[in-house]
Amino acid sequence: MKTLREYLAWAEENQVAIGHFNISDSEGFKAVVEGAKDMSAQAGLNVPVIIGVSEGERDFIGLEEVVSLVKTARTNDLPIFINADHTYSVEKAKLAIDAGVDSVIIDEVEKTLEENIKLTTEVVKYARSKNSEVLIEGELGFIGKSSKLLDAVPIGVSEKTQTNPQEAARFVKETGIDLLAPSVGNIHGIVKTGEPRLNIERIKAIREAVRVPLVLHGGSGNKDEEFLEAIKAGIRIIHINTELRIAYKEGIEEGIRSGEIAPYKFLAEGVEEMKKVVRDRLKLFNRI
């Protein structure tokens, strides 16, 4: 099977984006895997997908456990990868690398640029010292931290905190990262009154400046046409989390309202709702 790096090259060649979906339990895993299989069958090709687990999510499901689940799924030639999402310390990034993930994002955006460069470089050097295929992603620019429904844009997020292309070029060059997560109008969570628009021109400028694949975090809530514009501008991975959480919760609630008490039955409603999100997003991101 191709590596994640090879699939990113494939995505660049075909001008598509790889869907990244966060999970915290086996039901989420089931939804992403089955949704990806459905889209692969419809497209007549293996559609790659990334499962993300943040620090809190992997503490709940277990880092080693979810890595094992992903690697088992690969035995059927499903191009499924595992990302240690939003890792806030060098130590935890090293643990994820040692556990066998395919990629790690070291998130030090709340520190100074110099400190962000220093800590991110340390993670890159550690990954290289292990002769690992793991890709290291750095983040530059603040987009908030909570994947939930929001009453307003998070405090501290504005056009002024969007990623500067010149700083991005320096960041990529000095750290040696494989992927960059910029702030381009995207935010974590979904704003109830409507999402800010993505800054497509900023995406283009950053992509021109750095020449590494760009990752769009906080994709939940953005409009389909914005995603297509962002992909055309250079985005190669798109993160979806809040949409899945909402679908899961609503599905389970529906299952419980039916009077069902068997967990595998009312949880199945949540799985089906999550699968719809996965299928719809993969269809859009891959232009199927």
N, C-alpha and C positions, 0 to 999 in steps of 0.2 A: 504494500500500500504506500502511496505517496506520503511524504512528511507534510506537516503543516506549512513549512516554508515553501514546499513545492506547490501546495494548493493555493498559497498566496500568490505565487507567480502565475498559476492558472487563472486566478481571479483577476489579476492585473491584465493578462492577455485577453480575457473575455469581457472585461469591464463589468464585473459583477462584484458582489460583496458576500462574505461568509457570515452566516447568521450565528450569533453568540447568545445563548440562553442560560440564565442562571437557575440553579436548582438548589434545594436544601434537603430533599428526601428522595426515596426510590420512586415515588409517584411522578415527581418532576422528571427524573431520569427516563422513566417509561414513556412519558409524553414526548420528550424531545427525540428519543430514539425512534419511536413509532411514527412521529410526524416526519422525521427525516426519511424514513423508509418509504412512506407514502409519496413524498415528493420525488424521491429517486425513481420509484416505479413510474410515476407520471411523466417524468422528464426523460426516462430511458437512459439515465446515467447516474453515477453515484454522487449525490449532492453532499458536499462536506458540511459539517456542523461542529460548533464548539460548545461544550458545556462549561459554564463558568461557576465557580464557587468562591464567594468572598470569604473573608476570615470568619465571619459569623456563620455563614452557610456551611463551610467545611468543618467548623467545630461541631456543628449539629449532625451532619451526615457522616463525618469522619473522612479525613484527607486520604488515608491509605485505602479506605473502603471505596470511595468514589473513583479513585484512580484504577482500582481493580475492576470496577464495573465497566469503565470505559474501555479498558484493554480487553476485557472479555467480549464486549460488543464488536470490537475490531476483528475478531476471529471470523466474522461473517462478511468481511471486506467492506464494512460500513466505515466510511471516512469520518470518524468521530474523534474529537480531540478534547483535552481537558485543560482549562486555564485557571490558574490561581489568581482570581480577580482581586483587585484592590488590596494589596498587601502593604501594610503600613510600617514594617520594620525589615531590616536586612536579615535578621535572625529568622523570621518567619518565611522570608523569601527563600532562604537557604533550605529550610525544612521542605518547602514545596518542591524545590529542584531535586532534592534527594529522594523525594517520594515518587518522582517519575512523571511529573506533569509535562505537558507539551509547551506551555508558556506561563510566564509569571508577569504580572504588572506590579512594579514597585511604585507605590503612590506616596510621594513626598512633596506634593504641590504646596502644602501649607508652610513649607520651609523656604528659605531663601533660594534663589537660583543656584548659587554656589554650593549650598548644602545639598540641594536636590541632585546636582551633578555628581557630587562626591559619593552620596549614598547609592545612587543608581549605578554609578561606575563600579562600585564594590560588588553589587549583585551581578553585573555583567561579567566581571573578572572571575567570580566564583563559578558561574555557569560554564565559562570557557575552561576553567581548570578541571572541571569534571568531565571534559570531553563530551558534553551533553548536546543533544539536538534541541534542547529547550530554547525557546525564543524569549527574549527579555523585552518587556514593554515599559517605557517610561511615560510619565504624564506631565504635561506643562499647561498651566492655566486652570482656574478653579471652576467646577460645575456643580458644586454641592455634594452631599454625601448620602442622602436618604432616598432609597427606592420605594417611595410611597406616594399616596395622594397628598398634594400640597395646596394650601390656600393661596400661596403666592410664590414668586420666584425666590429661591433661597437667598438669605442675606449674604452679601459678599460676591454675588454673581451679577456681572454686568458686562457691557461691551468692553469696559476698561480691563476686565480680567480675562478677556479672550487672548489666545496665544499669539504672541508676536512672532512673525515668520523669521526674523533675524535671530531672535533668542532661540527659536526652535532649531535653526541650523547649527548654532553653537552647541545646544544641548545634545543633539544627535551625534555631532562630530566628536565631542569630548567624552561622551559616555559609551558610544559604540552600540547603542540599543538597536534592536531589530525592528521594533514597532513604536509608533508614537501615538499617544492619546491626547489630542488637543482640545482646547475649549474653543468652540466655534458657534456659540449660540445654543448648544445642547446643554441639558441639565439632567441630573438624576431625579427620578420621580416624574409624576404627571401633575401639572398645574391645573386645577379644576376649571379655572377661567380661560385656559388655553395656553399652549406652549409658545415660547418665543420662537421666531423663525431662525432656521439655520443660516449661518453666514457663509454662503456658497463661495463668494469671492475670497473669503479668508481661507477656506479649505484649499482652493486652487493655489493661493499664494504660499501656503505652508507646504503643500505637496511639491511645488516647484523648488522650494528652498531646501527641503530635507531629503527627498528622493528615497524615502522608506515608506512602507505601507502605513496608512493612517487608520486609526481605530476610533469609531464614533461610540462613545459611551452615552448612556441616558437616552437611548433611542425611543423608548416608550412614549407614545403620545404625539410624535411628529407625523406629519401628513405624508401620504405615499409619494406625492410628487416631489417633496423635499428629499426623501430618501433617494429617489432616482437621480435628482440633481447632485446630491452629495456623492453618490457612487461615481457618477460621471466626472466629478471634480477630483476624485482620488481616494475616497473612503473604501477600504477593503474588508473591514470587519465592522459589524453593527451589533451593539449590545441591546438586548431586550430582557427586562426583568420585571418592572412594575406591571406591565400588561399581563405577564404570566401569573403574577401573584393575585391580581384582581380576578382573572379567569378561574384560577384554582379555588379561591374563596367562594366565588359565586356558584361554581359547580358543586362544591361540597354542601353549601347551604341548600341548594336545590335538592340534592340527594337526601339530606336530613329531613327536609320538609315533606318528602314523600312518605315518611314514616319508617324508612329503612333503618335497621340498626346494625346490619352487618358492615363493618368498616370497609371491606373490599368492594362492597357494592356502592356505598355512598361516596367513597373516595374515587371510585371509577368515574363518577360524574365530573369531579374536578380534573381528572386526567383527560377526559374527552374535551373539556373546555380549553385546557392548555394546549392540546394537540391542534385545535383549530387555530390558535395564535401562531404556533410553530409553522404549520403548513402555510398559512397566509403570508407570514413574513419571509419564509424561504422562497415561496413562489415569486414574491415581489423582488427580493434581493438578487435572485438568480434569473429573473426575467423568464420564468417558465410559463 
